[in-house]
């Protein structure tokens, strides 16, 4: 059995946003192929691992619904325990990234757990091997292994590096506290190829994205939850160069020029992240 060499160990799993999200086709296995740009953002959870006689998973911060055995951190531990005979640990997750928001927080937690355990026990898994393990946890999990801007296709596992320069802008993410059912989100989707080149468009200023780069889920989700559409409209009215729902919702983000921090006051009763 492997031994722990560095303790304690803490990681900070971060969220992501989707710039564009197009459902291009339905697969024979029931999944859908997509096209999107995944962009990591600094809205972060905290994950700590310490030695323990028995495996234990605890959490604080935002309440995590469901049985902890279904948590991706736990699944990541079980996956590596079965493959590499690692000893028990106590994992504590402090949850900050809202759930059901389209921000990928759960996927990030699982991927960062894999990376943390790999380092902790010096298993020696390569980035590619970690991505393969992450794929078994969930379609978005492999992205968080490299954790850099990616053009994503397939079901989310086919990734290519892409340059997205938002250094001269501020990002405002608004979460209205609404959980969007994935089934509802997909119910109005008709798969089709996008009529724009996402890689080429991302090299243009964000003001050129609006009206070209789209999230296919917005039409269905906005119809079911008009308040989410209202948030997007507010962001654009307040000067966002580009605004969009991320993932299947319900978080909406806006790309602003510098000085967008004042936008936070317009959403006083909602969770708002500004960077």
DOBALO-966218 format. One record per residue (C-alpha): residue number from 1; z, x, y; chain. Coordinates in Angstrom, 2 decimals. Layout:
// residues N
LUMNU   nr       c3       c1       c2  kette
LUMNU  NUM        Z        X        Y      A
...
END
This chain:
// residues 275
LUMNU   nr       c3       c1       c2  kette
LUMNU    1     0.00     0.00     0.00      A
LUMNU    2    -0.88     1.25     3.47      A
LUMNU    3     1.88     2.17     5.91      A
LUMNU    4     2.17     1.50     9.63      A
LUMNU    5     1.68     4.61    11.76      A
LUMNU    6     1.87     3.30    15.35      A
LUMNU    7     4.33     0.66    16.54      A
LUMNU    8     4.68    -1.59    18.36      A
LUMNU    9     1.07    -2.52    18.95      A
LUMNU   10    -0.12    -5.06    21.49      A
LUMNU   11    -3.60    -6.34    22.23      A
LUMNU   12    -4.83    -8.73    24.91      A
LUMNU   13    -7.54   -11.05    23.54      A
LUMNU   14    -9.75   -12.27    26.36      A
LUMNU   15   -11.86   -15.37    26.94      A
LUMNU   16   -15.63   -15.61    27.34      A
LUMNU   17   -18.04   -17.87    29.16      A
LUMNU   18   -21.53   -18.96    28.19      A
LUMNU   19   -24.26   -18.36    30.74      A
LUMNU   20   -26.83   -20.76    29.36      A
LUMNU   21   -26.41   -22.47    26.01      A
LUMNU   22   -29.48   -23.84    24.29      A
LUMNU   23   -29.57   -25.36    20.82      A
LUMNU   24   -32.91   -24.24    19.47      A
LUMNU   25   -33.04   -25.67    15.92      A
LUMNU   26   -31.01   -27.22    13.12      A
LUMNU   27   -30.64   -25.14     9.98      A
LUMNU   28   -30.83   -26.21     6.36      A
LUMNU   29   -27.13   -25.35     5.95      A
LUMNU   30   -26.17   -27.91     8.61      A
LUMNU   31   -25.44   -25.38    11.33      A
LUMNU   32   -27.47   -25.04    14.52      A
LUMNU   33   -29.28   -22.01    15.90      A
LUMNU   34   -28.53   -21.28    19.52      A
LUMNU   35   -29.50   -19.06    22.42      A
LUMNU   36   -26.91   -17.99    24.99      A
LUMNU   37   -25.38   -15.15    26.94      A
LUMNU   38   -21.73   -14.51    26.11      A
LUMNU   39   -19.84   -12.83    28.94      A
LUMNU   40   -16.24   -11.62    28.49      A
LUMNU   41   -13.77   -12.52    31.24      A
LUMNU   42   -10.22   -11.31    31.90      A
LUMNU   43    -8.35   -14.55    31.16      A
LUMNU   44    -6.16   -13.18    28.37      A
LUMNU   45    -3.70   -13.99    25.60      A
LUMNU   46    -1.26   -11.37    24.26      A
LUMNU   47    -0.93   -10.44    20.58      A
LUMNU   48     1.82    -8.18    19.22      A
LUMNU   49     2.34    -6.82    15.69      A
LUMNU   50     5.65    -5.35    14.47      A
LUMNU   51     6.99    -4.40    10.99      A
LUMNU   52     8.58    -7.12     8.90      A
LUMNU   53     9.97    -7.60     5.40      A
LUMNU   54     7.93   -10.78     5.12      A
LUMNU   55     4.81   -11.92     6.92      A
LUMNU   56     5.63   -14.09     9.93      A
LUMNU   57     3.52   -15.65    12.66      A
LUMNU   58     5.10   -17.01    15.84      A
LUMNU   59     3.71   -18.14    19.16      A
LUMNU   60     4.76   -18.91    22.71      A
LUMNU   61     3.06   -20.07    25.88      A
LUMNU   62     0.63   -22.95    25.41      A
LUMNU   63     1.42   -25.14    22.41      A
LUMNU   64    -0.97   -24.48    19.52      A
LUMNU   65    -1.66   -27.67    17.53      A
LUMNU   66    -1.89   -27.75    13.75      A
LUMNU   67    -0.49   -25.68    10.91      A
LUMNU   68    -0.09   -21.98    11.72      A
LUMNU   69    -1.80   -21.14     8.41      A
LUMNU   70    -5.01   -22.26    10.06      A
LUMNU   71    -4.58   -19.88    12.99      A
LUMNU   72    -7.29   -17.23    13.06      A
LUMNU   73    -4.71   -14.45    13.54      A
LUMNU   74    -3.11   -15.47    10.24      A
LUMNU   75    -6.51   -15.72     8.57      A
LUMNU   76    -7.41   -12.25     9.86      A
LUMNU   77    -4.23   -10.82     8.36      A
LUMNU   78    -4.81   -12.53     5.01      A
LUMNU   79    -8.41   -11.29     4.94      A
LUMNU   80    -7.42    -7.65     5.42      A
LUMNU   81    -4.36    -7.95     3.17      A
LUMNU   82    -6.55    -9.11     0.29      A
LUMNU   83    -9.16    -6.42     0.90      A
LUMNU   84    -7.04    -3.44     1.93      A
LUMNU   85    -3.49    -4.03     0.61      A
LUMNU   86    -1.71    -3.97     3.96      A
LUMNU   87     2.06    -4.70     4.07      A
LUMNU   88     3.81    -7.64     5.78      A
LUMNU   89     4.02    -7.76     9.57      A
LUMNU   90     5.30   -10.12    12.19      A
LUMNU   91     2.57   -11.31    14.53      A
LUMNU   92     3.45   -12.95    17.82      A
LUMNU   93     0.79   -14.64    19.93      A
LUMNU   94     1.48   -15.57    23.53      A
LUMNU   95    -1.13   -18.22    24.28      A
LUMNU   96    -2.54   -18.36    27.81      A
LUMNU   97    -6.25   -19.22    27.34      A
LUMNU   98    -6.63   -23.02    27.18      A
LUMNU   99    -7.78   -24.46    23.88      A
LUMNU  100   -10.71   -26.86    23.53      A
LUMNU  101   -12.18   -25.45    26.71      A
LUMNU  102   -15.27   -23.62    25.45      A
LUMNU  103   -13.67   -20.28    26.36      A
LUMNU  104   -13.47   -18.85    22.84      A
LUMNU  105    -9.77   -18.04    23.00      A
LUMNU  106    -9.06   -18.76    19.33      A
LUMNU  107   -12.06   -16.70    18.24      A
LUMNU  108   -10.87   -13.82    20.43      A
LUMNU  109    -7.39   -13.98    18.89      A
LUMNU  110    -8.82   -13.68    15.38      A
LUMNU  111   -11.18   -10.83    16.27      A
LUMNU  112    -8.49    -8.89    18.14      A
LUMNU  113    -6.12    -9.34    15.20      A
LUMNU  114    -8.72    -7.67    12.97      A
LUMNU  115    -9.10    -4.76    15.41      A
LUMNU  116    -5.35    -4.40    15.89      A
LUMNU  117    -4.61    -4.34    12.16      A
LUMNU  118    -7.49    -1.93    11.56      A
LUMNU  119    -6.00     0.50    14.08      A
LUMNU  120    -2.41    -0.10    13.02      A
LUMNU  121    -2.99     0.78     9.37      A
LUMNU  122    -5.83     3.25    10.00      A
LUMNU  123    -8.10     1.31     7.65      A
LUMNU  124   -11.15     2.93     9.20      A
LUMNU  125   -13.43    -0.09     9.41      A
LUMNU  126   -16.54     0.45    11.55      A
LUMNU  127   -17.61    -1.93    14.31      A
LUMNU  128   -20.24    -3.37    11.99      A
LUMNU  129   -17.71    -3.90     9.19      A
LUMNU  130   -15.29    -5.58    11.59      A
LUMNU  131   -18.09    -7.86    12.78      A
LUMNU  132   -18.84    -8.80     9.17      A
LUMNU  133   -15.19    -9.70     8.58      A
LUMNU  134   -15.08   -11.56    11.90      A
LUMNU  135   -18.08   -13.67    10.91      A
LUMNU  136   -16.04   -15.12     8.03      A
LUMNU  137   -13.41   -16.29    10.55      A
LUMNU  138   -15.83   -18.12    12.85      A
LUMNU  139   -19.26   -17.97    14.45      A
LUMNU  140   -18.01   -16.72    17.84      A
LUMNU  141   -15.58   -14.15    16.43      A
LUMNU  142   -18.03   -11.23    15.95      A
LUMNU  143   -18.76   -11.19    19.70      A
LUMNU  144   -15.19   -10.17    20.49      A
LUMNU  145   -15.35    -7.03    18.32      A
LUMNU  146   -17.60    -5.16    20.78      A
LUMNU  147   -16.51    -7.51    23.60      A
LUMNU  148   -19.42    -6.74    25.94      A
LUMNU  149   -22.09    -9.00    27.49      A
LUMNU  150   -24.47   -10.10    24.74      A
LUMNU  151   -27.55   -12.20    24.25      A
LUMNU  152   -26.57   -14.31    21.26      A
LUMNU  153   -28.83   -16.10    18.79      A
LUMNU  154   -28.56   -17.42    15.22      A
LUMNU  155   -25.29   -19.35    14.89      A
LUMNU  156   -23.71   -16.82    17.24      A
LUMNU  157   -23.72   -13.79    14.98      A
LUMNU  158   -27.02   -12.15    16.09      A
LUMNU  159   -26.19   -10.15    19.22      A
LUMNU  160   -28.11    -7.89    21.59      A
LUMNU  161   -26.71    -5.96    24.54      A
LUMNU  162   -27.64    -7.36    27.94      A
LUMNU  163   -26.79    -6.29    31.49      A
LUMNU  164   -25.12    -8.92    33.66      A
LUMNU  165   -23.98    -7.53    37.01      A
LUMNU  166   -21.53    -9.83    38.79      A
LUMNU  167   -19.72    -7.00    40.58      A
LUMNU  168   -20.54    -8.44    44.00      A
LUMNU  169   -19.39   -11.95    43.09      A
LUMNU  170   -16.26   -13.88    42.23      A
LUMNU  171   -15.94   -16.09    39.18      A
LUMNU  172   -13.97   -19.33    39.32      A
LUMNU  173   -13.20   -21.12    36.05      A
LUMNU  174   -11.73   -24.64    36.14      A
LUMNU  175   -10.18   -26.29    33.07      A
LUMNU  176    -9.54   -30.03    33.48      A
LUMNU  177    -7.26   -30.34    30.46      A
LUMNU  178    -9.77   -32.43    28.52      A
LUMNU  179   -10.48   -31.75    24.85      A
LUMNU  180   -14.15   -32.30    24.11      A
LUMNU  181   -14.94   -33.28    20.52      A
LUMNU  182   -17.53   -30.91    19.04      A
LUMNU  183   -18.96   -33.89    17.12      A
LUMNU  184   -19.35   -35.81    20.38      A
LUMNU  185   -20.92   -32.80    22.08      A
LUMNU  186   -23.54   -32.41    19.35      A
LUMNU  187   -24.24   -36.15    19.07      A
LUMNU  188   -26.72   -36.14    21.96      A
LUMNU  189   -28.41   -32.82    21.22      A
LUMNU  190   -32.13   -32.64    20.42      A
LUMNU  191   -32.82   -29.02    19.39      A
LUMNU  192   -35.63   -27.35    21.34      A
LUMNU  193   -36.63   -23.92    22.54      A
LUMNU  194   -35.66   -23.20    26.16      A
LUMNU  195   -38.50   -23.04    28.67      A
LUMNU  196   -37.20   -19.87    30.31      A
LUMNU  197   -36.53   -16.25    29.33      A
LUMNU  198   -32.75   -15.85    29.55      A
LUMNU  199   -32.74   -12.04    29.53      A
LUMNU  200   -35.26   -11.86    32.37      A
LUMNU  201   -33.50   -14.58    34.37      A
LUMNU  202   -30.14   -12.82    34.13      A
LUMNU  203   -31.62    -9.84    35.98      A
LUMNU  204   -32.21   -12.09    39.01      A
LUMNU  205   -29.48   -13.06    41.52      A
LUMNU  206   -27.20   -15.93    40.34      A
LUMNU  207   -28.65   -18.21    43.05      A
LUMNU  208   -31.89   -18.15    41.04      A
LUMNU  209   -30.12   -19.26    37.86      A
LUMNU  210   -29.27   -22.75    39.12      A
LUMNU  211   -31.77   -25.28    37.88      A
LUMNU  212   -33.23   -22.81    35.39      A
LUMNU  213   -30.35   -21.68    33.17      A
LUMNU  214   -28.87   -24.74    31.45      A
LUMNU  215   -26.18   -25.72    28.97      A
LUMNU  216   -27.72   -28.30    26.64      A
LUMNU  217   -24.32   -29.93    26.04      A
LUMNU  218   -23.80   -30.94    29.66      A
LUMNU  219   -25.81   -34.17    29.47      A
LUMNU  220   -23.80   -35.60    26.57      A
LUMNU  221   -20.42   -34.27    27.68      A
LUMNU  222   -20.87   -35.37    31.29      A
LUMNU  223   -21.74   -38.88    30.12      A
LUMNU  224   -18.54   -39.04    28.08      A
LUMNU  225   -16.37   -37.29    30.70      A
LUMNU  226   -17.73   -37.82    34.25      A
LUMNU  227   -14.79   -35.87    35.69      A
LUMNU  228   -16.21   -32.68    34.16      A
LUMNU  229   -19.53   -33.29    35.91      A
LUMNU  230   -17.57   -33.91    39.12      A
LUMNU  231   -15.97   -30.45    38.85      A
LUMNU  232   -19.40   -28.84    38.54      A
LUMNU  233   -20.55   -30.77    41.58      A
LUMNU  234   -17.49   -29.69    43.57      A
LUMNU  235   -18.09   -26.03    42.74      A
LUMNU  236   -21.69   -26.26    43.95      A
LUMNU  237   -20.65   -28.15    47.09      A
LUMNU  238   -18.13   -25.40    47.86      A
LUMNU  239   -20.82   -22.76    47.79      A
LUMNU  240   -21.20   -21.61    44.19      A
LUMNU  241   -24.50   -19.82    43.64      A
LUMNU  242   -24.43   -21.08    40.05      A
LUMNU  243   -22.17   -23.49    38.18      A
LUMNU  244   -22.15   -24.57    34.56      A
LUMNU  245   -20.02   -25.90    31.77      A
LUMNU  246   -19.17   -23.22    29.21      A
LUMNU  247   -19.58   -23.74    25.47      A
LUMNU  248   -19.19   -27.35    24.42      A
LUMNU  249   -16.71   -27.79    27.30      A
LUMNU  250   -14.59   -28.75    29.00      A
LUMNU  251   -14.14   -25.69    31.26      A
LUMNU  252   -16.63   -25.28    34.11      A
LUMNU  253   -17.28   -22.06    36.01      A
LUMNU  254   -18.85   -21.18    39.32      A
LUMNU  255   -20.28   -17.86    40.53      A
LUMNU  256   -19.39   -17.36    44.20      A
LUMNU  257   -19.79   -14.72    46.84      A
LUMNU  258   -16.64   -12.74    47.62      A
LUMNU  259   -13.75   -14.76    49.02      A
LUMNU  260   -13.88   -17.66    46.58      A
LUMNU  261   -10.12   -17.57    46.00      A
LUMNU  262    -9.70   -20.45    48.46      A
LUMNU  263   -11.57   -22.64    45.99      A
LUMNU  264    -8.42   -22.74    43.85      A
LUMNU  265    -6.72   -25.13    46.30      A
LUMNU  266    -9.41   -27.75    45.68      A
LUMNU  267    -8.29   -28.05    42.07      A
LUMNU  268    -4.53   -28.01    42.64      A
LUMNU  269    -3.69   -30.15    39.60      A
LUMNU  270    -5.93   -28.24    37.15      A
LUMNU  271    -5.84   -24.82    35.51      A
LUMNU  272    -7.95   -22.45    37.61      A
LUMNU  273    -8.76   -18.80    36.95      A
LUMNU  274   -10.33   -16.66    39.67      A
LUMNU  275   -11.62   -13.10    39.33      A
END
